[in-house]
Amino acid sequence: MNTKNPTHHIGMPIDLTLTISDTLPTFPGSPNSKIIKWLELDEDGYNLELILSSTHAGTHIDAPYHFDRNGDSVEQIPPSKLIGRAVLIKIGNGDPGPNHAITKRDIISFEKSIHGHDKVIVEGASVIFLTGWQKKHLNCQDYFAANPGLDKSAAKYLVSRGVNLVGTDAPSIDVGADDSFVAHHILAGAGVLIVENLANLDMIDADEFDFVILPLRIEGAGGSPVRALGFPAGQSQLHL
């Protein structure tokens, strides 16, 4: 047994997480992240930092409670929902354009192009969208204002399929120009988890991958930063 290299058993992970730092862009109206040196090794004997941050900074999860007062808060999310296999849907050849709306038709077209039928997304599935928006716009003024996202038809379709989790590399699952947050309301109302600001999805060269997405267990919170990892489908032994 190889006890020195745990990746021997689960496959080499791809880090899908943005780094939280003082320069990390934040959603308008949210506080900027701040990492403060509280104690230092030379003076105090050890390093200790204070983190000031939104619960939705960087790569993060939206618990249903974020948009549904009766939904689960982040510490109530069953761990089994945070580990699984995801379908990866690539949108617009990596450059969908400002405020691009992902539709039900787009999702069904993907399903048919891969398997010849629209039954790829089954009950309990997780679906991740690769738009390329983050890669090109993370430090641009329009990052939060014009990102691609799901329209009402797409959100309702995913709920009708009974999905577990929906994720994106964009900063919001909603189109940037949609200040009514229609997709958030539809997904949260159905208990669907949302993960936003996923990084490095372009490093996954497949239509499916295994994932681990772990939030902090924060009491009563509508979300949390996460450490998100992806693994080649079928090459991990996560017992999904």
Beta strands, then each sheet from edge to edge (+ up, - down):
strand 1: 14-15
strand 2: 34-39
strand 3: 48-52
strand 4: 60-62
strand 5: 83-90
strand 6: 101-102
strand 7: 126-130
strand 8: 149-150
strand 9: 165-168
strand 10: 193-196
strand 11: 208-215
strand 12: 223-232
sheet 1: 1+ 12- 4+ 10- 9- 7- 5- 11+
sheet 2: 2+ 3-
sheet 3: 6+ 8+
end
